[in-house]
Amino acid sequence: MISHPAFPSEPWCLRATHLDLAVLAEYESLFALSNGHIGWRGNLEEGEPHGLPGSYLNGVYELRPLPYAEAGYGYPQSGQTLINVTNGKLIRLLVDDEPFDLRYGELHSHELLLDLRDGVLRRHAEWASPADDVVRVSTTRLVSFTQRSVAAICYEVESLAGPVRLVVQSELVANEPLPSPDGDPRVAAALEAPLVPLEHAAKEARAGLVHRTRRSSLCVAVGMNHVVEGPDGVHVSAESLPNLGRVTITASLQPGQRLRVIKFVGYGWSGSRSQPAVRDQAAAALTGAVQTGWDGLLAEQRAYLDTFWEHADVQVEGDSEIQQAVRFALFHVLQAGARAEGRAIPAKGLTGPGYDGHSFWDTESYVLPLLTQVVPAAAAHALRWRHSTLPLAMERASQLNLRGAAFPWRTIAGEECSGYWPAGTAAFHVNADIADAVIRYVDSTGDEAFERGVGLDLLTQTARLWRSLGHHDAQGRFHIDGVTGPDEYSAIADDNVYTNLMAQQNLHAAAEAARRHPERARELGIDAEEMAGWRDAAETMHIPYDAALGVHPQAAGFTGHEVWDFDATTDEQYPLLLHFPYFDLYRKQVVKQADLVLAMFRRGDAFTAEEKVRNFAYYERLTVRDSSLSASAQAVLAAEVGHLRLAYDYVAEAALMDLDDLEHNTGDGLHIASLAGSWIALVNGLAGMRRRDGRLAFAPRLPDGLTRLGFTIVMRGSRLGVRVDEGTATYTLIDGEPFAVTHHGKPVTLARGKPITCPIPAAPPESPAPRQPRGREPSRRRLRPAQDGPSPAVGPGSAGA
């Protein structure tokens, strides 16, 4: 865990009043800014000290070889790695020739504040130089949600003691030296200086650089411009070199005087457009930002976020830490996907280089459920990106001697980048996860045009994959063998229950969508025989069941494996994959992350209530949660089967994954899926929300310690407010046509502006809490009286942090 006092529990910001250099990389991830297109880690403006420098453009990557000790057919030959592009954050300050560096002189105070309402990172520092000159440095940084290619910094310096002479160097720097990724020198060599200079220029207060990535041949352009305000005598000059653009501002300040520098940065990149076109794109973005001005960018950012919070805010009363954490989570999920148009949503967003910047099934299974219900346009863009990679997925399926599409386990541009095929290629469930996201989006929005185009394409090619991957046995049962499910401590298994149930849904949905859109179906070559084959495979899908134990095995034969010796496993041996060979994990009953439990959440209709209770208890004692994806799914099922206290513990684990650095790798970027999972744990878990056939059902209950849970859902163009109190739930149709929901199995019809309050039925007696493996129990959430009053109003004009 992060070794500093907890961040103050404030409802609308994350504040650090102490800068601990030992955990600087974690701070840089937590305080990162992004809009889904540009990502700036929360590095100090002066660049040093740093944990891990990071400036990213979504989709800009470098190729690197994937060496194998032994070659094999179908192995990916090249990997893709997110690279650190030209750094536009740098503003160096010299005070009477002394560099402003927190490691020298005396730091009187320092504060970082991530404002979740205004969408900016604020910093305040008072510093005495080694020569005893005292200055206050105040910065405000933003990455614009409204102007996708723009970021900006307001940098102010004030003299607090005697007169000082200042030199401010605002820079663009390419090919910054970085630590070796994972300590692998082969990777470091492949990624060293990935940007090849093409052109550079500087004039007055402007500078620009254009580069091409060495192997992936992507063109990247960055420009900066400045507005300078200060006392008389301020001087501005500019210079450029192949990897450096610099604007230098000199000024002399008397006590109480300020120098204010507004830095505008514009980015552009492309893998297909010409060098002049990309250069001009960055220049145009920069011109637009300067014309808007700093105050205009701030106003646009606030207005964008006012709208977002009206649709997305979650209010939690009784636990101020969870309240802060879930808003922090929502903000970072928005940053990961808001303007990712045409690009993937990486597992770490654009907050760091973890997982090489790859996108996984996390996007469709954890991030898109949230975005679909609060920012559906962002969810549609993410699915359109998957659709843009469909030709590559179909090519991969053909290489694997399969029909349809085989989407990659991990990727940036659409090609498979996992060199470990049991956990990569064999994890075919990613196909069904993409189909599930299509089904959810269409069901939640009613977007018929999307279903007819992008949706049907994706459903068709994923269904064709299942039909060619599986087979019927002599009894007519359909099997999918040799696959890896969500649990990465099992691999190459037959009839993984999650995979089979999600493939079943995929096959049914493809057949129904083809029936609804016969002309498009004909264009795709779908005939009655193929549709009948999909339905037959779905209806005969084999779902293993262990009658002797009364539970579903995670995959065929799983419950017959030897149980892992948890008592002989020490705390230091987790995560297990770093201390034990995979072959040992694969042949034992030990679960890295929720698999069968996730199946009961995503396909709850396939299990009885009694089966869910037994299954949940069985898999709790096997699941070690060596993955950040696990806690949210376990929270949902814990709540459904009546273990509210346990559900609350898992809510906290998902929400605090990065704020408490629970996986010890927040320094290389945030866990975007776990952050989204905190919303899932609250909304699908404690509020019991389920969605099917354009309808919403709720079964809310609060654990001891929480006094209220409130949130908003967007469904078929309507906006529904839900408030769960102790003993009642209130449903309000905020806007839209009359809307029907279900509350604990009873229908409730809502009219706009007429809240309906329903009693929450008494919970059945709670069965004994299930056990977890020794030492892997979630931290118990400390019960406490309510710490906050009602959450402040949300929307334009309401007070910020």
CORHU-V774758 format. One record per run of one state. SS is the DSSP state (~ for helix, > for strand, _ for the rest). FROM is the first residue (numbers start at 1). TO is the last residue. If there is no record, write none. Layout:
ss=SS from=FROM to=TO
ss=SS from=FROM to=TO
//
This chain:
ss=_ from=1 to=12
ss=> from=13 to=16
ss=_ from=17 to=20
ss=~ from=21 to=30
ss=_ from=31 to=32
ss=> from=33 to=34
ss=_ from=35 to=37
ss=> from=38 to=40
ss=_ from=41 to=54
ss=> from=55 to=57
ss=_ from=58 to=60
ss=> from=61 to=65
ss=_ from=66 to=77
ss=> from=78 to=82
ss=_ from=83 to=86
ss=> from=87 to=87
ss=_ from=88 to=90
ss=> from=91 to=95
ss=_ from=96 to=97
ss=> from=98 to=99
ss=_ from=100 to=105
ss=> from=106 to=115
ss=_ from=116 to=119
ss=> from=120 to=128
ss=_ from=129 to=133
ss=> from=134 to=143
ss=_ from=144 to=149
ss=> from=150 to=159
ss=_ from=160 to=163
ss=> from=164 to=173
ss=_ from=174 to=180
ss=~ from=181 to=183
ss=_ from=184 to=184
ss=~ from=185 to=191
ss=_ from=192 to=194
ss=> from=195 to=203
ss=_ from=204 to=205
ss=> from=206 to=213
ss=_ from=214 to=218
ss=> from=219 to=229
ss=_ from=230 to=234
ss=> from=235 to=241
ss=_ from=242 to=243
ss=> from=244 to=253
ss=_ from=254 to=257
ss=> from=258 to=270
ss=_ from=271 to=274
ss=~ from=275 to=312
ss=_ from=313 to=314
ss=> from=315 to=317
ss=_ from=318 to=319
ss=~ from=320 to=337
ss=_ from=338 to=353
ss=~ from=354 to=357
ss=_ from=358 to=358
ss=> from=359 to=359
ss=_ from=360 to=361
ss=~ from=362 to=374
ss=_ from=375 to=375
ss=~ from=376 to=388
ss=_ from=389 to=389
ss=~ from=390 to=399
ss=_ from=400 to=410
ss=> from=411 to=411
ss=_ from=412 to=428
ss=~ from=429 to=445
ss=_ from=446 to=447
ss=~ from=448 to=469
ss=_ from=470 to=470
ss=> from=471 to=472
ss=_ from=473 to=477
ss=> from=478 to=479
ss=_ from=480 to=482
ss=> from=483 to=483
ss=_ from=484 to=492
ss=> from=493 to=493
ss=_ from=494 to=496
ss=~ from=497 to=516
ss=_ from=517 to=517
ss=~ from=518 to=523
ss=_ from=524 to=527
ss=~ from=528 to=539
ss=_ from=540 to=540
ss=> from=541 to=541
ss=_ from=542 to=545
ss=> from=546 to=546
ss=_ from=547 to=550
ss=> from=551 to=551
ss=_ from=552 to=557
ss=~ from=558 to=560
ss=_ from=561 to=561
ss=> from=562 to=563
ss=_ from=564 to=570
ss=~ from=571 to=573
ss=_ from=574 to=575
ss=~ from=576 to=578
ss=_ from=579 to=581
ss=~ from=582 to=586
ss=_ from=587 to=587
ss=> from=588 to=589
ss=_ from=590 to=590
ss=> from=591 to=591
ss=_ from=592 to=595
ss=~ from=596 to=602
ss=_ from=603 to=603
ss=~ from=604 to=606
ss=_ from=607 to=608
ss=~ from=609 to=620
ss=_ from=621 to=622
ss=> from=623 to=623
ss=_ from=624 to=629
ss=~ from=630 to=640
ss=_ from=641 to=643
ss=~ from=644 to=655
ss=_ from=656 to=665
ss=~ from=666 to=668
ss=_ from=669 to=671
ss=~ from=672 to=686
ss=_ from=687 to=689
ss=> from=690 to=692
ss=_ from=693 to=694
ss=> from=695 to=698
ss=_ from=699 to=707
ss=> from=708 to=715
ss=_ from=716 to=717
ss=> from=718 to=725
ss=_ from=726 to=727
ss=> from=728 to=735
ss=_ from=736 to=738
ss=> from=739 to=743
ss=_ from=744 to=745
ss=> from=746 to=752
ss=_ from=753 to=753
ss=> from=754 to=754
ss=_ from=755 to=755
ss=> from=756 to=759
ss=_ from=760 to=801
//
